[in-house]
């Protein structure tokens, strides 16, 4: 009994700074478990200070990652079983088990991942011909938020992407992006849902270079930007991108960058 009391007293003498240094050297899975053991540790490991310390200490370690394509269920390339970051399986296995557990996948319902982000947040479309809804989800923690239904539209708006707002590796917000596919030339018409406002809004992007077309699906989402493949008037392939958290004059403009070896050639739609 005296030994147990002595151990409890020893814990009190360690400051938050010392606990942070000790815990930051441990794998993420152990750190997550520690939050359930001691109340002081929970507030510590969830603090911005500890997050910066952990990322600094493990900046040279390779985190788990996967390259996925929404039109193919298989993983193109993946790295996991990383002890530091605590993912024993590939991201696709977490996604498939999460969908099976959370959603009704029986016919006629169809549940698909329609957008991915580089931070692991995904956008899921689920429903049938009568009603389809969107869900933003973290397949690892299995936390998810249902997105309100978009307003009625005149154009043909389809899912184009999901972007996130980050600060010190923490997701502060996200935006769901739908694109009007009936007109993909110089003007790009979008319907955007913001998690910060909880509202849908229409947005039009102007291009400084003339576009003859744009592939609206499977853009790359990276640090608040979406990157699409497009074509200029000479049918040369270009990268079209926009920062959805930009302000000022850049908030309604998209950038167009030709490929180095673009040249003049017919579009490759593979």
C-alpha positions in Angstrom: 0.0 0.0 0.0 2.8 2.4 0.9 4.6 1.5 -2.4 1.4 2.4 -4.4 1.1 5.8 -2.6 4.7 6.5 -3.3 4.3 5.9 -7.0 1.4 8.3 -7.1 3.4 11.0 -5.4 6.3 10.5 -7.8 3.9 11.2 -10.7 3.0 14.6 -9.2 6.7 15.7 -9.2 7.0 15.4 -13.0 6.2 18.6 -14.8 4.2 18.8 -18.1 7.4 19.6 -19.9 9.1 16.4 -18.7 6.0 14.3 -19.5 5.9 15.8 -23.0 9.6 14.9 -23.6 9.0 11.3 -22.5 5.7 10.7 -24.3 6.8 12.4 -27.5 9.4 9.6 -28.0 6.7 6.9 -28.0 4.7 5.5 -30.9 1.4 7.2 -31.6 -0.6 4.1 -30.6 0.9 4.1 -27.1 0.3 7.9 -26.8 -3.3 7.4 -27.7 -3.7 4.7 -25.1 -2.0 6.9 -22.5 -4.9 9.4 -22.7 -7.2 6.8 -21.1 -4.7 6.1 -18.2 -4.1 9.5 -16.7 -6.2 12.7 -17.0 -3.1 14.9 -17.0 -1.7 13.0 -20.0 -4.9 13.5 -22.0 -4.8 17.3 -21.9 -1.1 17.2 -22.5 -1.0 15.0 -25.6 -3.9 16.9 -27.1 -2.1 20.3 -26.7 -0.5 22.2 -29.7 2.8 22.2 -27.8 2.9 18.4 -27.6 1.8 18.0 -31.3 4.7 20.2 -32.4 7.2 18.4 -30.2 6.0 15.0 -31.5 6.2 16.0 -35.2 9.7 17.6 -34.6 11.0 14.4 -32.9 9.6 12.1 -35.6 10.1 14.3 -38.7 12.5 11.9 -40.2 10.3 8.8 -39.8 8.1 7.7 -42.6 4.4 7.9 -41.9 1.9 5.5 -43.3 0.4 6.5 -46.6 -1.6 5.1 -49.6 -2.2 6.2 -53.2 -5.8 5.4 -54.0 -8.0 6.0 -57.0 -11.8 6.3 -56.5 -12.6 4.4 -59.7 -10.4 1.5 -58.7 -10.9 -0.3 -55.4 -7.3 -1.5 -55.2 -4.4 0.5 -53.7 -1.9 1.6 -56.3 1.0 2.0 -53.8 1.0 1.9 -50.0 3.4 2.1 -47.0 2.1 1.0 -43.6 3.0 -1.2 -40.6 4.8 1.9 -39.3 5.5 1.5 -35.6 5.8 5.3 -34.9 2.5 6.3 -36.5 0.6 3.1 -35.5 -1.2 1.9 -38.7 -0.8 -1.8 -39.0 -2.9 -2.0 -42.2 -3.3 -0.1 -45.4 -5.7 2.9 -45.5 -8.0 1.0 -48.0 -8.6 -1.8 -45.5 -9.7 0.8 -42.9 -12.0 2.4 -45.5 -13.7 -0.9 -46.5 -14.3 -2.0 -42.9 -15.6 1.4 -42.0 -18.1 1.5 -44.9 -19.3 -2.0 -44.1 -19.8 -1.1 -40.4 -21.4 2.3 -40.9 -23.5 2.2 -44.0 -26.2 0.2 -45.6 -24.6 -1.4 -48.6 -27.5 -3.7 -49.5 -29.0 -3.2 -53.0 -30.3 -0.8 -54.2 -28.1 1.4 -51.9 -24.7 2.3 -53.3 -21.9 3.6 -51.1 -18.7 4.9 -52.7 -15.7 7.0 -51.7 -15.8 9.9 -54.1 -12.9 12.0 -52.9 -9.7 11.6 -50.9 -7.3 14.1 -49.2 -3.7 13.9 -48.3 -4.5 14.0 -44.6 -6.7 10.9 -44.7 -10.1 12.6 -44.6 -12.5 11.1 -47.2 -15.8 12.0 -48.8 -18.4 9.3 -49.1 -21.5 9.2 -51.2 -24.3 6.9 -50.1 -27.9 6.3 -51.1 -30.1 5.2 -54.0 -31.9 6.8 -56.9 -34.4 8.5 -54.6 -31.9 10.1 -52.1 -28.1 10.3 -52.0 -26.2 12.1 -49.3 -22.5 13.0 -48.6 -20.5 12.1 -45.5 -17.0 13.5 -44.6 -15.2 10.8 -42.6 -12.0 9.8 -40.9 -11.9 6.0 -41.6 -9.2 5.5 -38.9 -11.1 7.0 -36.0 -14.5 6.2 -37.6 -15.7 9.8 -37.0 -18.0 11.1 -39.6 -20.2 14.1 -40.4 -23.2 14.1 -42.7 -23.2 17.0 -45.2 -26.5 18.9 -45.7 -28.2 18.4 -49.0 -27.0 20.9 -51.7 -29.5 23.5 -53.0 -31.3 22.9 -56.4 -29.1 23.7 -59.4 -29.5 24.4 -63.1 -26.3 22.9 -64.3 -25.0 19.3 -64.1 -23.1 19.4 -60.8 -21.1 16.3 -59.9 -18.6 15.5 -57.1 -15.1 16.9 -57.9 -13.1 16.9 -54.7 -12.6 17.6 -51.0 -10.1 20.1 -49.6 -8.9 20.7 -46.1 -7.6 23.6 -44.0 -4.6 22.8 -41.9 -2.7 24.4 -39.1 0.2 22.6 -37.4 -0.9 19.3 -39.0 -4.4 19.7 -37.5 -7.5 19.8 -39.7 -9.4 23.0 -38.9 -12.0 22.7 -41.7 -12.9 21.2 -45.0 -14.8 22.0 -48.2 -16.8 19.7 -50.5 -16.5 20.8 -54.1 -19.1 20.0 -56.8 -18.4 21.1 -60.4 -20.8 22.0 -63.2 -19.8 19.6 -66.0 -22.1 21.1 -68.6 -19.5 23.9 -69.3 -15.8 23.3 -68.6 -14.2 26.0 -70.7 -12.8 29.3 -69.6 -15.2 29.6 -66.7 -15.4 26.9 -64.1 -18.7 26.9 -62.1 -18.6 25.3 -58.6 -20.9 24.5 -55.8 -19.0 24.5 -52.5 -19.9 23.3 -49.0 -17.9 24.8 -46.1 -17.6 23.1 -42.7 -16.9 26.4 -41.1 -20.1 28.1 -42.2 -22.3 24.9 -42.6 -23.6 26.4 -45.9 -23.4 25.7 -49.7 -22.4 28.5 -52.0 -21.9 29.0 -55.7 -18.5 30.1 -57.1 -17.1 30.9 -60.5 -13.4 30.6 -61.3 -11.8 32.5 -64.2 -8.7 31.3 -66.0 -5.8 33.5 -67.2 -5.3 31.0 -70.1 -7.9 29.7 -72.5 -9.1 26.1 -71.8 -10.7 23.8 -74.2 -11.7 21.2 -71.6 -11.2 20.0 -68.1 -11.3 16.5 -66.5 -13.5 17.2 -63.5 -13.1 13.9 -61.7 -10.2 12.5 -59.6 -8.3 15.8 -58.9 -5.4 15.7 -56.5 -6.2 17.4 -53.1 -3.2 18.9 -51.4 -3.0 21.7 -48.7 -6.3 23.3 -49.6 -5.8 23.1 -53.4 -7.4 20.9 -56.0 -5.3 20.0 -59.1 -7.1 18.9 -62.3 -5.9 17.8 -65.7 -7.1 20.1 -68.5 -6.5 21.0 -72.1 -5.6 24.3 -73.8 -6.8 25.4 -77.3 -3.9 23.5 -78.9 -5.1 20.3 -77.1 -1.9 20.4 -75.0 -2.3 18.9 -71.5 -2.2 21.4 -68.6 -2.5 21.4 -64.8 -5.4 23.5 -63.6 -5.4 24.3 -59.9 -7.1 26.5 -57.3 -6.5 27.4 -53.6 -10.0 27.1 -52.0 -8.8 29.1 -49.0 -7.2 31.9 -51.0 -8.3 35.5 -50.3 -8.3 38.7 -52.3 -8.0 38.6 -56.1 -6.8 35.0 -56.1 -10.0 33.7 -54.5 -11.9 33.6 -57.8 -9.0 32.7 -60.2 -7.6 29.3 -61.1 -4.0 28.9 -62.3 -3.1 27.0 -65.4 0.4 25.4 -65.9 1.4 23.6 -69.1 3.4 20.4 -68.9 7.0 20.9 -69.9 6.7 18.5 -72.9 3.1 19.4 -73.7 3.2 20.6 -77.3 0.3 20.2 -79.7 -1.4 16.9 -79.6 -4.9 15.5 -79.3 -6.2 14.9 -75.8 -5.3 11.6 -74.1 -8.5 10.7 -72.2 -7.1 7.5 -70.6 
